[in-house]
């Protein structure tokens, strides 16, 4: 017997009965077909599945779908508004902050939380904030620059 | 218009990735799809007495369970090896079968014994746990040095001493003589440790058989879908190639680990026909650790001889290469032809001999991982050079300047013939070291180091000047060296009637940005806007053929194939233009997107010529309509990027923790199409090379358990482990391909590892530390400095 949940994802409300063991990331990917949120590990170490739950960056593999009942969730698909890229999305593009793109959604969602908490972070603060997200392509150099780019844009 | 080559054009592929619209294999859902889960051995070496699948089969939602017995009875083969290395005595290497599912005996932790297929992923996993396998556990051997001992357990009963091959290259007698008369010999013995590639996207595969058309589609996380199709069809499943489409959609990083044809690709394809339903398999990370081919794992003794002036006189290397339990697709070539042939380095050493033995062990197969053989070669050379400099009381930069091969451009001066088979194409090795020293401000940093040392601070500077062989490779050459494939690339350039251009390339992008770089080349050559060019890759149905992306070959080989097709288009276009302009072909010039009659203002645009080709009313007699050309490009030689990496580190005297303070890289990758993308490739490579030096190591215990097989246990560099990188370039064009490019994908990884280790040893040299085993964990460093 499933557990009834109601969640608002990227502004749209959904009602489903979910298996009690269903992870939020699987709910987003398999039930809602929002496949921008990725799975890179099974130990909550890589951060590829990071989304915002009630305004906080959360690794969606660390949470059951049932726990998200009543929550407001934003995924990478919901970050741009009215066709305008979020400054972080623009920053990653401008500064070549991505290569294969697989860690990118999680990186951007984590960075969005950082900039919400700390609008003008130092390089060290950016690197510290990204500790929960693995990237194997970029060596993080351009990810740091991408986030600086977005911070500058948001503060100008 | 047009002048894209050399510009830092923003990537056209980024939009889908930053908005969550990338399409990776696991994102694909097909109607009626089922989910596979593999039952894998928890033991490194065990006999399978029996497998009981009855409880699993009885579970609701379970569609099928297949075991090694089913596979054996169905008559399909195991996955093949694509490279043959012979024993010194001429005997063929030992090539034991690598079955899709094992029926008799498991040979590494993670070896698959059964495949469960269910209506959903969770049910498949539950059912896998309900399968009872009766194992009789046997003694395992995980270490290459132990595996060749007389009483070692055998991985394959018919492979004596676990030896796959023994191999040598170079002049042994000359090298022994040179070493015997050397004034000074520097010797190092070390392990180049095993690494897990860890692309962040786990491997996945979906098999889809459509009975109505008798056609298969395989979606897979591959760097080379055509090669996978060829191996799958011709060697494993025995199904006609034209009945199989292989699609490698967006792929989340490869680093070599997605070159190889894996058992799961064949299993889902085979099972989808059995069930007449699509079958998807996606690895969990813990599965990736035990099934994605690992990299490195060499046990090496290396000696470098010098004369009294510090000139290198000889190099002697002996390596045991751990190949794991089975031969992965290109495993035999990595420690041999991608390692032994690079031991000339940048130096004029007149006598070199290398001896390599490939060894089976009860571990995950080992194959190409970013750099593949060249990092191992560079590590041993560059550690020897810095160690020798310390021993001979010379400056490590000076010792390198003394021994560099003098500059040659491959045009006015010939290529450089090495002692180990290769002929370098072009190089200016002094220039990269000079530039890197400037970037570093060497004198100043040395002074700071001396000053810091007085205050008890431990700062070190480490060098690495590397060369690699990329753009693999001339087919005839690699064929002679044992490759069972050609290593050309294909490209089709289709000019549409409106003058827009679709390019179908056999190269595959999984982060490299081909959709941008290749479009820059095409747009420039045709003199049209980049927006008018699309780059299509990764689908065997649209791309005629391809050898794929590895060995930093995409632009050098795949890009050259595109240029060949572009030239054919321009040649045909000139005939049409000449007809329309009522001029002779020889009187025309093509520039800025139009053909112009020389010395006049009479011209016709590219788009008008394209339209004429498809609406050939007023058209040259005897000329075929259309504007669509395919080419295959087989390179004349490898390309040889090179560079200098310098690391500056500070070691915490209390804890042994290494802080990488600066990483300076001056690389020469030939001509550059998109400097932003090249810098990005270098950055990522540096991070992986630094990862090997400081953090990463696959660890097996003596029973063959992989003890750090998760992201909680296997340490990769995170953002706060790394500094901002300081990069620059020199440009020595490749003389033998039309773009003059050499390749940039692996340079960072190849050069950086020894630079970091050299820096840490330099920081501790006054404490008597001469060598350190990678990775340089705080504990290892602390123990070394407190010995």
Interface residues (C-beta under 8 A of the other chain):
Chain A: X19 X21 X26 X29 X30 X33 X34 X35 X36 X37 X38 X39 X40 X41 X42 X43 X45 X46 X48 X75 X76 X77 X79 X80 X85 X89 X92 X93 X94 X96 X98 X99 X100 X101 X102 X103 X104 X105 X108 X123 X124 X126 X127 X128 X130 X131 X133 X134 X135 X136 X137 X138 X139 X140 X141 X142 X143 X144
Chain B: X10 X11 X13 X14 X15 X16 X17 X18 X19 X20 X21 X22 X23 X24 X26 X27 X29 X121 X122 X198 X199 X200 X201 X202 X250 X251 X252 X253 X255 X284 X285 X286 X510 X511 X512 X513 X676 X677 X679 X680 X683 X684 X685 X686 X687 X688 X710 X711 X712 X716 X717 X718 X719 X720 X722 X724 X725 X748
